[in-house]
Structures are given as structure tokens and as C-alpha cells.
Amino acid sequence: MANLALIDDHLLMRNGLSGLISKLGHKVILEAGNGAEMIDRLNPAQLPEIVLLDVSMPVMNGYETARWLTEHYPDIRILALSMQVQEGAIIRMIKAGARGYLLKDADPQQLKEAIHEVLSKGFYFSDLVNGKLIHAISSPDEKMKALNILDSLSERELLFLKYACSELTYKEIADKLCISPRTVDGYRDVLFEKLQIKTRVGLALFAIKNEIVTLD
């Protein structure tokens, strides 16, 4: 029996998964609606062996949560859960530290197999995901270019980008980040150059397309 954590912003999804995991002989010791909630509820004295992690969540998404877990608790194995089959999403989660990637419409047997493989071998990828990865490696395109750009952004630049997608003025963003308006202008100009974008609307579109922010 393994201890698992469920991180998903849909309560019904968590409830269904929790019941299924119990039937498979494992135990859910932590549930949260996003990465920030998970961090608040994580008990260092009782860590899960596997975190079933949704990709698209508000506040702190799967990519950010996976990076945090990899940095602070590298022994915890991350199994990503998503409805997304895009190569970009899969590769970003793997780069962030995921040991496996499972689609939410997978059948219970696949979940059982995924948990077993992650526990025994350290990783799990379905035939579909493997095919996507092979295609991405053999056919680099604009998605891969966007991923490389995302990897080049610092945490502060990503945070500024999130705030730039809100209704906050640049001065209010400066206050949020505890920096000067001139520094905010610097972040903006750096992102304009890195992303080859000229407007704040362009920044928002890039952030939405690459799931740095989500529309709820």
C-alpha cells in the first residue's frame, strides 16, 4: 500500500479518484485544489510517495507545483493528470519533474498500472504519451520553441507575466512585487524582447496559450 496525494481543483474529480485509489489498495493522505494549498497542507512527517497532480489549476498550476516538489522533496514521485494531449504540456511536465503522465479519461486499470510502475520502476508513460514525445523530438516546431522560451524565464519574470494578465496597472504590479515602477518597466521590456511581443495584450495571449494563466 502506498500513500498518495491528490492535487486537483475539481472536487468531484478528487472524490472519484480517492474512492478508486482506496479500491486499488492505496491510501490518500492529502487532498488540495492547487499547488499552494498542497504546500500549506503538506506534512513533512508524513509525506506521500506519489502525488497525482493536475496540470491546469488556478493560483499555482501543475508545472509550478511539480518544480516546487522536485526542488524541496525530490523523492516524491509525481504522476501528472490531465485532459491535455498536446506535446508541449507533456514535455513541460516532464521537465518540471513528473515521472509519468496519465490522461484523465484513462480506465482504472491504467491508473493501477501507472501507480505500480511509478512505485516499482520510477516512471510511467502510456503508448499515447510515448508517441507524442517521439513526435516532438523528431519534429521540432513552434511549440518546442515556445517551451525553450518558457524555460528561459525566471520566476520573477513569470510572476510579472501573471500580474500583467490581470487588471492591475504597472504601478500596482510594482507594489505587489515590492519593486520600483522602473524595474517593472524592465521586466516588461525583457519579456517583449524574449517573446517577440510588443503589447500587454500580446503578453496575456502568450500566457493563456502556454497555460501560465488559466481562464476560469
VOGUVO-480037 format. One line per field, with one value per residue (C-alpha): residue number from 1; residue in three letters; x, y, z. Coordinates in steps of 0.1 Angstrom, whole numbers, plus 5000, padded with zeros to 4 digits. Layout:
<vexpas>
volo: c(NUM / ...)
timi: c(ALA / ...)
X: c(X / ...)
Y: c(Y / ...)
Z: c(Z / ...)
</vexpas>
This chain:
<vexpas>
volo: c(1 / 2 / 3 / 4 / 5 / 6 / 7 / 8 / 9 / 10 / 11 / 12 / 13 / 14 / 15 / 16 / 17 / 18 / 19 / 20 / 21 / 22 / 23 / 24 / 25 / 26 / 27 / 28 / 29 / 30 / 31 / 32 / 33 / 34 / 35 / 36 / 37 / 38 / 39 / 40 / 41 / 42 / 43 / 44 / 45 / 46 / 47 / 48 / 49 / 50 / 51 / 52 / 53 / 54 / 55 / 56 / 57 / 58 / 59 / 60 / 61 / 62 / 63 / 64 / 65 / 66 / 67 / 68 / 69 / 70 / 71 / 72 / 73 / 74 / 75 / 76 / 77 / 78 / 79 / 80 / 81 / 82 / 83 / 84 / 85 / 86 / 87 / 88 / 89 / 90 / 91 / 92 / 93 / 94 / 95 / 96 / 97 / 98 / 99 / 100 / 101 / 102 / 103 / 104 / 105 / 106 / 107 / 108 / 109 / 110 / 111 / 112 / 113 / 114 / 115 / 116 / 117 / 118 / 119 / 120 / 121 / 122 / 123 / 124 / 125 / 126 / 127 / 128 / 129 / 130 / 131 / 132 / 133 / 134 / 135 / 136 / 137 / 138 / 139 / 140 / 141 / 142 / 143 / 144 / 145 / 146 / 147 / 148 / 149 / 150 / 151 / 152 / 153 / 154 / 155 / 156 / 157 / 158 / 159 / 160 / 161 / 162 / 163 / 164 / 165 / 166 / 167 / 168 / 169 / 170 / 171 / 172 / 173 / 174 / 175 / 176 / 177 / 178 / 179 / 180 / 181 / 182 / 183 / 184 / 185 / 186 / 187 / 188 / 189 / 190 / 191 / 192 / 193 / 194 / 195 / 196 / 197 / 198 / 199 / 200 / 201 / 202 / 203 / 204 / 205 / 206 / 207 / 208 / 209 / 210 / 211 / 212 / 213 / 214 / 215 / 216)
timi: c(MET / ALA / ASN / LEU / ALA / LEU / ILE / ASP / ASP / HIS / LEU / LEU / MET / ARG / ASN / GLY / LEU / SER / GLY / LEU / ILE / SER / LYS / LEU / GLY / HIS / LYS / VAL / ILE / LEU / GLU / ALA / GLY / ASN / GLY / ALA / GLU / MET / ILE / ASP / ARG / LEU / ASN / PRO / ALA / GLN / LEU / PRO / GLU / ILE / VAL / LEU / LEU / ASP / VAL / SER / MET / PRO / VAL / MET / ASN / GLY / TYR / GLU / THR / ALA / ARG / TRP / LEU / THR / GLU / HIS / TYR / PRO / ASP / ILE / ARG / ILE / LEU / ALA / LEU / SER / MET / GLN / VAL / GLN / GLU / GLY / ALA / ILE / ILE / ARG / MET / ILE / LYS / ALA / GLY / ALA / ARG / GLY / TYR / LEU / LEU / LYS / ASP / ALA / ASP / PRO / GLN / GLN / LEU / LYS / GLU / ALA / ILE / HIS / GLU / VAL / LEU / SER / LYS / GLY / PHE / TYR / PHE / SER / ASP / LEU / VAL / ASN / GLY / LYS / LEU / ILE / HIS / ALA / ILE / SER / SER / PRO / ASP / GLU / LYS / MET / LYS / ALA / LEU / ASN / ILE / LEU / ASP / SER / LEU / SER / GLU / ARG / GLU / LEU / LEU / PHE / LEU / LYS / TYR / ALA / CYS / SER / GLU / LEU / THR / TYR / LYS / GLU / ILE / ALA / ASP / LYS / LEU / CYS / ILE / SER / PRO / ARG / THR / VAL / ASP / GLY / TYR / ARG / ASP / VAL / LEU / PHE / GLU / LYS / LEU / GLN / ILE / LYS / THR / ARG / VAL / GLY / LEU / ALA / LEU / PHE / ALA / ILE / LYS / ASN / GLU / ILE / VAL / THR / LEU / ASP)
X: c(5000 / 5013 / 5004 / 4992 / 4983 / 4956 / 4960 / 4931 / 4909 / 4877 / 4863 / 4842 / 4873 / 4892 / 4864 / 4861 / 4899 / 4901 / 4875 / 4892 / 4926 / 4912 / 4898 / 4932 / 4946 / 4963 / 4956 / 4950 / 4967 / 4964 / 4940 / 4943 / 4928 / 4961 / 4998 / 4996 / 4970 / 4992 / 5022 / 5002 / 4988 / 5019 / 5032 / 5070 / 5065 / 5041 / 5049 / 5031 / 5051 / 5032 / 5015 / 4987 / 4990 / 4965 / 4982 / 4956 / 4948 / 4943 / 4967 / 4995 / 4994 / 5008 / 5041 / 5049 / 5038 / 5060 / 5090 / 5085 / 5081 / 5112 / 5132 / 5120 / 5111 / 5128 / 5119 / 5082 / 5072 / 5049 / 5022 / 5007 / 4969 / 4955 / 4929 / 4957 / 4974 / 4994 / 5031 / 5040 / 5021 / 5036 / 5072 / 5068 / 5055 / 5084 / 5109 / 5093 / 5099 / 5069 / 5077 / 5046 / 5017 / 4982 / 4951 / 4920 / 4899 / 4921 / 4904 / 4910 / 4934 / 4957 / 4957 / 4965 / 4993 / 5006 / 5008 / 5025 / 5051 / 5059 / 5064 / 5084 / 5103 / 5102 / 5083 / 5052 / 5043 / 5014 / 5019 / 5000 / 5023 / 5054 / 5042 / 5037 / 5072 / 5088 / 5069 / 5080 / 5117 / 5117 / 5096 / 5107 / 5083 / 5069 / 5057 / 5092 / 5104 / 5078 / 5089 / 5125 / 5115 / 5094 / 5124 / 5145 / 5121 / 5130 / 5105 / 5102 / 5095 / 5068 / 5053 / 5053 / 5037 / 5009 / 5002 / 5004 / 4974 / 4953 / 4936 / 4964 / 4983 / 5020 / 5024 / 5001 / 5022 / 5053 / 5037 / 5027 / 5063 / 5078 / 5099 / 5101 / 5080 / 5112 / 5121 / 5086 / 5093 / 5125 / 5106 / 5081 / 5108 / 5128 / 5096 / 5088 / 5122 / 5123 / 5088 / 5089 / 5058 / 5050 / 5019 / 5005 / 4976 / 5003 / 5018 / 4983 / 4977 / 5011 / 5004 / 4970 / 4982 / 5010 / 4989 / 5008 / 4974 / 4941 / 4906 / 4882)
Y: c(5000 / 5034 / 5069 / 5093 / 5129 / 5143 / 5178 / 5188 / 5219 / 5198 / 5184 / 5157 / 5145 / 5142 / 5124 / 5099 / 5093 / 5090 / 5062 / 5044 / 5047 / 5031 / 5002 / 4997 / 4992 / 5026 / 5055 / 5092 / 5112 / 5146 / 5165 / 5200 / 5222 / 5237 / 5237 / 5265 / 5246 / 5215 / 5233 / 5245 / 5211 / 5190 / 5173 / 5167 / 5139 / 5120 / 5126 / 5109 / 5085 / 5097 / 5130 / 5127 / 5162 / 5181 / 5203 / 5231 / 5247 / 5282 / 5300 / 5275 / 5252 / 5217 / 5230 / 5253 / 5227 / 5200 / 5223 / 5231 / 5194 / 5185 / 5212 / 5206 / 5169 / 5151 / 5117 / 5123 / 5108 / 5130 / 5115 / 5142 / 5140 / 5160 / 5161 / 5176 / 5155 / 5183 / 5176 / 5209 / 5202 / 5167 / 5179 / 5208 / 5185 / 5161 / 5190 / 5201 / 5167 / 5145 / 5107 / 5099 / 5114 / 5100 / 5112 / 5118 / 5096 / 5066 / 5035 / 5023 / 4995 / 5022 / 5041 / 5009 / 5002 / 5038 / 5038 / 5004 / 5014 / 5047 / 5029 / 4999 / 5015 / 5052 / 5062 / 5055 / 5067 / 5053 / 5044 / 5076 / 5098 / 5080 / 5086 / 5123 / 5125 / 5108 / 5131 / 5162 / 5151 / 5142 / 5172 / 5203 / 5232 / 5264 / 5246 / 5235 / 5270 / 5283 / 5257 / 5268 / 5304 / 5294 / 5276 / 5308 / 5329 / 5335 / 5330 / 5368 / 5372 / 5345 / 5362 / 5396 / 5379 / 5366 / 5400 / 5415 / 5394 / 5410 / 5444 / 5458 / 5488 / 5486 / 5508 / 5484 / 5454 / 5472 / 5475 / 5438 / 5428 / 5453 / 5469 / 5502 / 5511 / 5514 / 5478 / 5467 / 5485 / 5465 / 5432 / 5442 / 5452 / 5420 / 5399 / 5419 / 5410 / 5374 / 5366 / 5389 / 5407 / 5444 / 5449 / 5439 / 5421 / 5401 / 5391 / 5380 / 5359 / 5342 / 5334 / 5320 / 5299 / 5284 / 5280 / 5303 / 5317 / 5299 / 5313 / 5301)
Z: c(5000 / 4991 / 5005 / 4978 / 4975 / 4951 / 4938 / 4915 / 4915 / 4908 / 4940 / 4922 / 4904 / 4936 / 4953 / 4925 / 4924 / 4961 / 4961 / 4932 / 4948 / 4980 / 4960 / 4944 / 4979 / 4984 / 5008 / 5001 / 5029 / 5014 / 4990 / 4977 / 4950 / 4938 / 4945 / 4971 / 4991 / 4989 / 5002 / 5032 / 5040 / 5033 / 5065 / 5064 / 5089 / 5066 / 5030 / 5002 / 4980 / 4949 / 4941 / 4915 / 4900 / 4878 / 4852 / 4848 / 4882 / 4894 / 4918 / 4914 / 4884 / 4878 / 4863 / 4892 / 4917 / 4901 / 4901 / 4938 / 4947 / 4927 / 4945 / 4980 / 4980 / 4951 / 4965 / 4960 / 4926 / 4905 / 4883 / 4861 / 4854 / 4825 / 4797 / 4775 / 4749 / 4735 / 4732 / 4748 / 4780 / 4784 / 4778 / 4802 / 4830 / 4824 / 4825 / 4857 / 4873 / 4865 / 4865 / 4845 / 4825 / 4826 / 4808 / 4830 / 4807 / 4813 / 4826 / 4862 / 4850 / 4835 / 4868 / 4887 / 4862 / 4864 / 4902 / 4902 / 4875 / 4892 / 4925 / 4911 / 4882 / 4889 / 4858 / 4837 / 4802 / 4781 / 4745 / 4735 / 4756 / 4743 / 4707 / 4714 / 4729 / 4699 / 4675 / 4695 / 4694 / 4658 / 4646 / 4665 / 4658 / 4672 / 4703 / 4711 / 4705 / 4730 / 4756 / 4753 / 4758 / 4789 / 4803 / 4799 / 4820 / 4857 / 4885 / 4888 / 4851 / 4852 / 4882 / 4865 / 4834 / 4856 / 4870 / 4835 / 4826 / 4854 / 4856 / 4878 / 4865 / 4861 / 4892 / 4912 / 4899 / 4912 / 4946 / 4945 / 4937 / 4961 / 4934 / 4916 / 4886 / 4866 / 4875 / 4863 / 4830 / 4828 / 4833 / 4806 / 4781 / 4787 / 4781 / 4750 / 4736 / 4747 / 4735 / 4704 / 4716 / 4715 / 4737 / 4771 / 4752 / 4734 / 4768 / 4780 / 4749 / 4752 / 4789 / 4782 / 4752 / 4773 / 4804 / 4826 / 4835 / 4830 / 4822 / 4848)
</vexpas>
